[in-house]
Amino acid sequence: MSWIEHHENSERLASQAQVAAQEGRRDEAQALYARAADAEDNAISALDPSKVRTLGISAVSAVSLHYKANRLARAEAVAARWLGFDALPTFAREQLRLLLQSIWSEQVRDNAGTRFAPGQVLISVQGGEIVPGGAPLDLIADKVKTVQSIFHRTAEFMSGLGHRRRGAPSREVQESCRPWLFQTAPGSYQFAVAIQEEYQPDLFGPGLPPPREIADCFLRILRVGIEDPEEGFAEVVPPLDYRRTFLKLARNLAPDGKTCNRLDIRSLDESQAISLDSDVRQSLGRIIRKAGQDAEAPTARRESLHGILRALHLDRDWIELTVGNEHLRITSVGEEVDDVLGLLVNKPVIVYVSIAEEKRRFLDIELDSPVAGTAVAGPRPE
């Protein structure tokens, strides 16, 4: 058989494996992925080594399929073999290194004595103050916390639970969707997130989705929320309150253009990363504030207040901002949630307000940065 025949056979088997995995037939999926990997190995054997681009495509495919089949040692060996091939194209070399990082992370998880859902989400930050293998602690802590919030919100949304405004997720949600952080080999600065499988899957009833489905939905929400936030996102997340919260959390995840320039999120099942940068952050901010215009009084004027978020009392519907030496109380916080506001306390923020009858009504809040606006304390027209 020729390369194309082996390769097409591999693609057919991989497609069947993906369907089986989506339907929860994990053992069958792994067996099909193993057959697809063997077919891709045969394709490489039938290929002229001088066709380096085709070789690179097949090498990446073979390693990925062995990984999905949970043949970690075999996947590691194939990746190491082709990384030692001097003529391997750059794109293939980069993807094989990324796969190798995932394989090593999976091996660590297998030895951890804790069960994790198949697959993982890789997150990397680049540019600005980021150095290879290192990043400011406060930046990474905030991004990790935001990722955790989106995972928990995704589990709640998929379970049909009401939109949570206050407090932490229920114990059932936290146990069914418990993200773990794993170190990966340094590139820019990156880490892997894996979802721990609950110890007693039947304990909490049928309403909570499997961890792998939560991870897939997490990625889908972020991708559509960033690429098509005004139209397509409503089809993925119909409830308006969930949609607003996901957009605000995605904006919090997006870089400010100073500390870091880009944040990429991907899984091994996705050929293209979800990329967030300061343009995404600004775009989401405009959409979020546009959605709040309908509630404004006709005679209201808008201002943006630059200061430090010092206090909040969501049950009483206010936040307190320190602007210079003045303490301003802003009311009508409305549908804001703990996940969004909690990470902003005692940090420089911009609060967008609508002023009518000398009362400041809340419209939006975001972390202050050179991208969002000049960091000058005091009010400014919107």
C-alpha positions in Angstrom: 0.0 0.0 0.0 1.1 3.6 -0.7 1.5 6.4 1.8 -1.8 8.0 0.7 -3.7 4.7 1.3 -2.2 4.1 4.7 -2.8 7.8 5.6 -6.5 7.8 4.5 -7.0 4.6 6.5 -5.6 6.3 9.5 -7.8 9.3 9.1 -10.9 7.1 8.7 -10.1 5.2 11.9 -9.3 8.4 13.8 -12.7 9.9 12.7 -14.4 6.8 14.1 -12.5 7.1 17.3 -13.5 10.7 17.7 -17.2 9.7 17.4 -16.8 6.9 19.9 -15.1 9.3 22.4 -17.8 11.9 22.0 -20.4 9.2 22.7 -18.6 8.1 25.9 -17.2 4.8 24.5 -13.7 5.4 25.8 -12.3 1.8 25.5 -13.5 1.6 21.9 -12.1 5.0 21.1 -8.7 4.1 22.4 -8.6 0.9 20.4 -9.6 2.8 17.2 -6.9 5.5 17.9 -4.4 2.7 18.3 -5.3 1.2 15.0 -5.1 4.7 13.4 -1.7 5.2 14.9 -0.4 1.9 13.5 -1.8 2.9 10.1 0.0 6.2 10.3 3.3 4.5 11.2 2.8 2.3 8.1 2.3 5.5 6.1 5.6 6.9 7.3 7.4 3.6 6.4 6.0 3.8 2.8 7.0 7.5 2.4 10.0 8.8 0.5 12.1 10.5 3.3 12.9 13.4 0.9 9.3 14.5 1.1 10.0 16.3 4.3 6.7 18.3 4.6 4.6 15.2 4.2 6.8 13.4 6.6 6.4 16.2 9.2 2.6 15.9 8.8 2.6 12.2 9.3 5.0 12.3 12.2 2.8 14.7 14.1 -0.2 12.7 13.3 1.4 9.4 14.5 2.5 10.9 17.8 -0.9 12.5 18.4 -2.7 9.2 17.7 -0.4 7.2 19.9 -1.0 9.7 22.7 -4.8 9.6 22.2 -4.6 5.8 22.4 -2.8 6.2 25.7 0.3 4.6 24.3 2.5 7.1 26.1 5.8 5.3 25.9 5.3 4.6 22.1 4.2 8.2 21.5 7.3 9.5 23.3 9.6 7.2 21.3 8.2 8.3 18.0 8.4 12.0 18.9 12.0 11.6 20.0 12.9 9.8 16.8 11.6 12.4 14.5 12.8 15.4 16.6 16.3 13.9 15.9 15.7 14.1 12.1 17.6 17.3 11.0 15.4 17.9 7.9 12.1 17.9 9.8 10.1 21.1 9.0 9.9 23.8 11.7 6.1 23.5 12.0 6.4 19.8 12.7 9.3 20.2 15.2 7.2 22.8 17.2 4.1 20.6 17.3 6.1 17.5 18.3 7.7 19.4 21.1 4.3 20.5 22.3 3.0 16.9 22.1 6.1 15.7 24.0 5.3 18.1 26.8 1.7 16.8 26.9 3.0 13.2 27.0 5.3 13.9 29.9 2.5 15.7 31.8 0.2 12.7 31.1 2.9 10.3 32.5 3.2 12.4 35.6 -0.6 12.3 36.1 -0.6 8.5 35.6 1.8 8.2 38.5 0.0 10.7 40.7 -2.5 8.2 42.2 -5.4 10.4 41.1 -7.7 9.9 38.1 -7.9 12.6 35.5 -10.2 13.0 32.5 -8.6 12.2 29.1 -6.8 15.1 27.5 -5.7 18.5 28.9 -5.8 22.2 28.1 -2.5 23.9 27.5 -2.3 27.6 28.3 0.7 29.8 27.5 1.4 33.5 27.9 3.9 35.4 25.8 5.6 38.8 25.4 5.7 41.8 27.7 7.4 40.8 31.0 7.3 37.1 30.3 10.6 35.2 30.0 11.2 31.6 29.0 9.9 29.5 31.9 9.1 32.5 34.1 6.3 35.0 34.6 5.1 37.4 37.4 3.4 35.4 40.1 0.4 37.8 40.4 -0.3 37.5 36.7 -0.2 33.7 36.6 -2.3 33.5 39.9 -5.0 35.7 38.4 -5.1 33.8 35.1 -5.2 30.4 36.8 -8.1 31.7 39.1 -10.0 33.0 36.1 -9.5 29.7 34.2 -10.9 27.8 37.3 -13.9 30.2 37.4 -14.7 29.5 33.7 -14.4 25.8 34.3 -16.8 25.9 37.2 -19.2 28.2 35.4 -19.1 25.8 32.4 -20.0 22.9 34.6 -22.9 24.8 36.2 -24.2 26.0 32.8 -24.0 22.4 31.3 -25.9 21.1 34.4 -28.7 23.5 33.9 -28.1 25.2 37.2 -29.3 28.8 37.8 -26.7 31.6 37.3 -24.7 32.0 40.5 -24.1 35.6 41.6 -22.6 35.1 45.0 -20.3 32.7 46.8 -18.4 29.7 45.6 -19.7 26.8 43.5 -21.5 24.0 45.3 -19.4 21.1 46.6 -21.0 18.9 44.0 -19.8 21.1 41.2 -16.3 21.5 42.7 -15.9 17.8 43.1 -17.1 17.0 39.6 -14.9 19.6 38.0 -11.7 20.1 39.9 -9.0 21.5 37.7 -5.3 20.6 38.5 -2.3 22.6 37.3 0.7 20.8 35.8 4.0 22.1 34.8 5.1 21.8 31.2 8.5 22.2 29.6 9.4 25.9 29.4 8.7 27.7 26.1 7.3 31.1 26.8 5.5 30.5 30.1 3.0 27.7 29.9 1.1 25.2 32.0 -1.4 22.4 31.5 -4.8 22.1 33.1 -6.3 18.7 33.7 -9.7 17.9 35.2 -9.7 15.4 38.1 -12.4 12.8 37.8 -14.6 12.5 40.9 -14.0 9.7 43.2 -17.6 8.4 43.2 -19.1 9.2 39.8 -22.7 8.3 40.8 -22.7 10.2 44.1 -24.2 13.4 42.9 -26.8 12.0 40.4 -27.0 12.3 36.6 -27.2 16.1 36.3 -23.4 16.8 36.3 -21.6 16.3 33.0 -18.4 14.2 32.6 -15.1 16.1 33.1 -14.0 15.6 29.4 -17.3 17.2 28.2 -16.7 20.1 30.5 -13.3 20.7 29.1 -14.6 20.5 25.5 -17.4 22.9 26.3 -14.9 25.2 28.1 -12.9 25.5 24.9 -16.0 26.0 22.7 -17.3 28.8 24.9 -14.0 30.6 24.8 -13.6 30.2 21.1 -17.0 31.4 20.0 -17.2 34.0 22.8 -14.0 35.6 21.4 -14.5 35.0 17.6 -18.3 35.7 17.4 -19.4 37.3 20.7 -22.4 39.2 19.4 -24.2 36.6 17.3 -22.9 33.0 17.4 -22.2 33.1 21.1 -26.0 33.3 21.8 -26.4 29.9 20.2 -23.7 28.3 22.3 -24.8 30.0 25.5 -28.5 31.0 25.3 -29.0 32.4 28.9 -28.1 36.1 28.9 -26.8 36.1 32.4 -24.4 33.3 31.8 -23.3 34.9 28.5 -22.5 38.2 30.2 -20.4 36.5 32.9 -18.5 34.3 30.4 -17.7 37.4 28.3 -16.4 39.3 31.4 -14.3 36.3 32.5 -12.8 36.0 29.0 -11.9 39.7 29.1 -10.2 39.2 32.5 -8.3 36.4 30.9 -7.1 38.5 27.9 -3.7 40.2 28.3 -3.3 43.9 29.0 -0.6 44.4 26.4 2.0 45.4 29.0 2.7 42.5 31.4 2.0 40.0 28.6 1.0 40.4 25.0 -0.7 37.2 24.1 -2.4 34.2 25.8 -3.0 31.0 23.9 -5.3 28.2 24.9 -5.5 24.9 23.1 -6.0 21.2 23.4 -4.5 18.3 21.5 -7.8 17.8 19.7 -7.7 21.4 18.4 -5.5 22.2 15.5 -5.7 26.0 16.1 -5.1 27.7 19.4 -7.6 30.2 20.9 -5.6 33.4 21.0 -6.3 36.4 23.3 -4.5 39.7 23.1 -5.2 43.4 24.1 -7.3 43.9 21.0 -9.6 41.1 22.2 -9.8 42.7 25.6 -10.8 46.0 24.2 -13.3 44.5 21.8 -15.0 42.5 24.6 -15.1 45.6 26.8 -17.0 47.6 24.1 -19.5 44.8 23.7 -20.0 44.4 27.4 -20.6 48.2 27.9 -22.8 48.4 24.8 -25.1 45.8 26.4 -25.6 48.0 29.4 -26.7 51.1 27.5 -30.4 50.2 27.5 -30.7 50.6 31.2 -29.4 54.2 31.2 -31.6 57.2 31.8 -32.0 59.4 28.6 -30.3 62.4 30.3 -27.4 60.4 31.8 -23.8 61.2 31.0 -21.0 58.6 31.1 -17.7 58.8 32.9 -14.8 56.5 33.5 -13.3 56.6 37.0 -9.7 55.5 37.5 -8.9 54.4 41.0 -8.4 51.5 43.4 -11.3 49.1 44.2 -11.4 49.1 48.0 -14.6 47.5 49.0 -17.7 45.8 47.7 -21.0 44.7 49.1 -22.9 42.9 46.4 -25.9 42.1 48.6 -26.4 45.8 49.2 -25.6 46.5 45.5 -22.5 48.8 45.8 -18.8 49.0 45.4 -16.4 51.6 46.8 -13.6 53.2 44.7 -10.7 55.3 46.0 -9.9 58.0 43.5 -7.0 60.1 44.8 -8.0 61.0 48.3 -11.7 60.6 47.7 -13.8 57.6 48.4 -16.7 57.1 45.9 -19.6 54.7 46.3 -21.1 53.4 43.1 -24.5 51.8 43.2 -26.6 49.5 41.0 -23.9 46.9 40.6 -26.7 44.7 39.4 -25.6 41.4 37.8 -21.9 41.6 38.6 -20.6 38.3 40.2 -18.0 37.5 42.7 -15.8 35.8 40.1 -15.3 39.0 38.2 -15.0 41.5 41.1 -13.1 39.4 43.5 -9.8 39.5 41.6 -10.0 43.3 41.2 -10.1 44.2 44.9 -7.2 46.5 46.0 -6.0 46.8 42.3 -6.1 49.8 40.0 -9.3 49.6 37.9 -11.5 51.6 35.6 -15.1 51.8 36.6 -17.5 53.0 33.9 -20.5 54.8 35.3 -23.7 56.5 34.2 -24.4 59.7 36.1 -27.9 61.0 36.5 -29.4 63.2 39.3 -25.9 63.2 40.9 -25.9 59.5 41.3 -23.3 57.2 39.9 -24.7 54.0 38.5 -22.4 51.1 37.7 -21.9 50.1 34.0 -18.7 48.1 33.9 -15.3 47.5 35.6 -12.0 46.3 34.3 -8.4 46.2 35.4 -6.6 49.5 34.6 -3.8 49.3 32.1 -2.1 51.4 29.4 -4.4 49.6 26.9 -7.6 50.3 28.7 -6.8 53.9 29.3 -4.2 56.2 30.8 -3.7 55.4 34.5 -4.7 58.8 35.9 -6.8 59.0 39.1 -10.0 60.8 38.7 -13.1 60.9 36.5 -13.1 61.3 32.8 -15.8 61.4 30.2 -16.5 58.1 28.6 
